[in-house]
């Protein structure tokens, strides 16, 4: 079992000759990235084997369950071009210290998983078209690790998260609208064939059982509470994003509560 840092190092080796940071060194490190889903290199890429994964008895609010340990989605690692992701900032453009707690934003690809990965692996100089997710889940439930969770994926442009504490968004570029990217973990579901392109208006059969299970399994590895799990449609302020189109949030939450539970210590306090 490896942590998200292991994946970061592995992807870093793949991109070692290409990575050039464009962020000032005093703005590169976030202190809470470990609260995001922790990548588990849990099985063979092509042949899931019996797992040695056990429940994560960590000190956080949530811990994973036996059901989590028994579920073994396939995984892939795809190196994203450095132009399509960056570092998480500690200050906004006005020098204000950032203290946003993490959120998870659920998306869908719009086209095939392969087309999304190809786009992320293509260099883009224009910042307005740079894009990426941290993770992508294929129709068969395969988990594709893309951007390490401690990095800032470009999953949402003009966006705001409405929390119990008020409106949250961060502007890190004076030429672009503020967004949730600096404190968001972006995960996307591969769109079903009948819902790709403009077809989502007329037809969209929804997501597979494998996708729901892998999504819940992935997010169960985080310390992010349910009220900070949202969708691209909910955070978007451009008026153009409606994904994930046919997402069953109740079904997802039921599975999430199967794969993780509140630690007895926190349950006693509650």
C-alpha positions in Angstrom: 0.0 0.0 0.0 1.3 3.4 -0.9 0.2 6.9 0.1 -0.6 9.8 -2.2 2.9 10.9 -1.7 4.1 7.7 -3.3 2.0 8.4 -6.4 3.3 12.0 -6.4 6.9 10.7 -6.5 6.1 8.2 -9.2 4.4 10.7 -11.4 7.3 13.1 -10.6 9.8 10.6 -12.0 7.7 10.2 -15.1 7.7 14.0 -15.6 11.1 14.7 -14.1 12.6 16.3 -17.2 9.5 18.4 -17.9 8.3 20.0 -14.7 8.9 23.7 -14.3 7.1 25.5 -11.5 5.6 28.9 -12.3 4.6 29.6 -8.7 6.7 31.6 -6.3 8.4 29.3 -3.8 6.7 30.9 -0.9 3.3 30.0 -2.2 3.9 26.3 -3.1 3.0 24.3 -0.1 -0.4 23.6 1.4 -0.6 22.2 4.9 -3.8 20.1 4.6 -3.4 18.1 1.4 -3.3 14.9 3.4 -7.0 15.3 4.1 -7.7 14.6 0.4 -8.3 11.1 -0.9 -5.1 9.0 -0.4 -4.1 7.1 -3.5 -3.9 3.4 -3.0 -1.9 1.3 -5.5 -4.2 -1.5 -4.5 -4.0 -4.0 -7.3 -2.4 -5.1 -10.5 -3.2 -2.8 -13.4 -4.7 -5.7 -15.4 -5.4 -8.4 -12.8 -6.8 -7.5 -9.4 -5.3 -9.9 -6.9 -6.1 -10.7 -3.3 -5.4 -7.6 -1.2 -3.3 -7.0 1.8 -5.1 -3.7 2.4 -6.6 -3.4 5.8 -8.8 -0.7 7.3 -7.0 2.5 8.0 -7.1 3.1 11.7 -5.9 6.6 11.5 -6.4 9.5 13.9 -8.8 11.3 11.7 -12.6 11.7 12.0 -13.2 8.9 9.5 -11.7 5.5 9.1 -12.2 3.0 6.4 -14.1 -0.3 6.8 -13.7 -3.9 6.0 -15.8 -3.4 2.9 -13.2 -0.8 1.8 -10.4 -3.4 2.3 -12.3 -6.0 0.2 -13.0 -3.8 -2.8 -10.3 -3.9 -5.4 -10.7 -1.6 -8.3 -8.2 -1.7 -11.1 -6.0 1.4 -11.3 -3.9 3.2 -13.9 -1.4 6.1 -13.6 -1.4 8.7 -16.4 1.2 11.5 -16.3 -0.5 15.0 -16.9 1.5 17.6 -18.7 2.8 20.2 -16.2 1.1 23.0 -18.0 -2.3 21.6 -16.9 -1.8 21.6 -13.1 0.1 23.6 -10.6 0.9 24.2 -6.9 -1.6 25.0 -4.3 -1.2 28.6 -3.1 -1.0 29.7 0.6 -2.0 33.3 -0.3 -4.4 34.9 -2.8 -3.5 37.7 -5.2 -3.9 40.2 -2.5 -1.5 38.5 -0.1 -4.3 37.2 2.1 -3.4 33.9 3.8 -5.7 31.1 2.6 -7.3 28.8 5.2 -10.0 27.1 3.2 -10.7 23.5 4.2 -10.6 20.9 1.4 -13.6 20.1 -0.7 -14.3 17.4 -3.3 -15.8 18.3 -6.7 -17.4 15.5 -8.8 -17.4 15.9 -12.6 -17.9 13.9 -15.7 -15.7 13.8 -18.7 -18.2 14.7 -21.5 -16.4 12.3 -23.8 -14.4 9.1 -23.4 -11.8 8.7 -20.6 -9.1 8.3 -23.1 -10.0 11.6 -24.8 -9.8 13.4 -21.4 -6.4 11.9 -20.6 -5.1 12.8 -24.0 -6.2 16.4 -23.5 -4.5 16.5 -20.1 -1.3 15.1 -21.5 -1.2 17.8 -24.2 0.7 21.0 -23.4 -1.4 24.1 -23.3 0.2 27.6 -23.1 -3.2 29.4 -22.9 -4.2 29.4 -19.2 -7.8 29.7 -20.1 -7.9 26.2 -21.7 -5.6 24.4 -19.2 -7.5 21.6 -17.5 -7.1 18.5 -15.4 -8.6 16.3 -12.7 -6.9 14.6 -9.8 -8.6 11.3 -10.6 -10.8 9.8 -13.3 -13.0 6.8 -13.0 -13.7 4.7 -16.1 -16.9 2.9 -17.0 -15.5 -0.4 -15.7 -14.6 1.3 -12.3 -10.8 1.6 -13.1 -9.3 4.4 -11.1 -7.0 6.6 -13.1 -4.6 8.6 -10.9 -3.7 11.9 -12.8 -2.6 14.8 -10.5 -1.2 14.2 -7.0 -3.7 15.5 -4.4 -1.2 18.0 -2.9 -1.2 19.7 -6.3 -3.8 22.1 -7.8 -5.7 20.5 -10.6 -7.5 22.9 -13.0 -11.0 21.3 -12.8 -13.2 24.3 -12.4 -12.8 27.8 -13.8 -15.3 30.5 -12.6 -16.5 28.7 -9.5 -17.7 29.2 -5.9 -18.4 26.8 -3.0 -21.2 27.8 -0.7 -20.4 26.4 2.7 -22.0 26.7 6.1 -19.5 29.5 6.8 -20.4 31.4 3.7 -19.1 31.7 0.1 -15.6 30.3 -0.6 -13.5 31.0 -3.6 -9.9 32.0 -4.3 -8.4 34.2 -7.0 -4.8 33.3 -7.8 -4.5 34.9 -11.2 -5.6 38.6 -11.8 -6.6 37.7 -15.4 -8.9 34.8 -14.5 -12.1 34.6 -12.4 -11.7 33.2 -8.9 -12.3 29.5 -8.5 -12.3 26.6 -6.0 -9.3 24.9 -7.5 -6.9 25.9 -4.8 -8.8 23.9 -2.1 -10.6 21.3 -4.3 -9.9 17.7 -5.1 -11.4 17.0 -8.6 -12.6 13.6 -9.5 -14.5 12.8 -12.7 -16.7 10.0 -14.0 -16.3 8.8 -17.6 -19.5 9.8 -19.5 -21.5 6.8 -20.9 -21.4 6.6 -24.7 -25.0 7.7 -25.1 -24.4 10.9 -23.2 -21.3 12.2 -24.9 -21.1 15.5 -26.7 -24.4 17.2 -27.2 -26.3 13.9 -26.6 -26.5 14.6 -22.9 -29.4 16.9 -23.6 -31.5 14.0 -25.1 -30.0 10.9 -23.5 -27.8 10.0 -20.6 -28.0 6.5 -19.2 -26.1 7.4 -16.1 -23.0 5.8 -14.5 -22.2 2.2 -13.9 -22.3 0.3 -10.6 -18.6 0.0 -10.8 -18.1 3.7 -11.1 -20.3 4.5 -8.0 -18.4 1.9 -6.0 -14.9 3.1 -7.1 -15.9 6.7 -6.5 -17.1 6.0 -3.0 -14.1 3.8 -2.3 -11.8 6.6 -3.4 -13.4 9.3 -1.4 -13.7 7.0 1.7 -9.9 7.5 1.9 -10.3 11.2 2.7 -11.1 13.1 5.8 -13.6 15.4 4.0 -17.1 15.5 5.4 -20.2 15.0 3.3 -21.2 18.7 3.5 -18.0 19.5 1.6 -18.5 17.0 -1.2 -20.2 18.8 -4.2 -20.5 18.7 -8.0 -19.2 20.8 -10.8 -22.7 22.1 -11.5 -23.1 23.3 -8.0 -19.8 25.2 -7.9 -19.9 26.6 -11.4 -20.7 30.3 -11.9 -20.3 30.4 -15.7 -23.8 29.0 -16.1 -22.4 26.4 -18.6 -21.6 23.4 -16.5 -24.2 20.8 -15.5 -22.1 17.8 -14.8 -22.3 15.1 -13.5 -25.6 15.0 -15.4 -27.3 11.9 -14.0 -25.5 11.6 -10.7 -27.4 9.9 -7.9 -26.0 11.6 -4.8 -28.1 9.5 -2.4 -26.7 6.3 -3.9 -23.2 7.6 -3.7 -23.6 8.7 0.0 -25.0 5.3 0.9 -21.9 3.6 -0.6 -19.5 6.1 1.0 -20.9 5.3 4.4 -20.3 1.6 3.6 -16.6 2.2 2.8 -15.9 4.6 5.7 -17.3 5.3 9.1 -16.9 7.9 11.8 -14.1 6.9 14.3 -15.5 5.7 17.7 -13.6 8.6 19.3 -15.4 11.2 17.3 -18.7 9.3 17.6 -18.4 9.5 21.4 -17.7 13.2 21.3 -20.8 13.7 19.1 
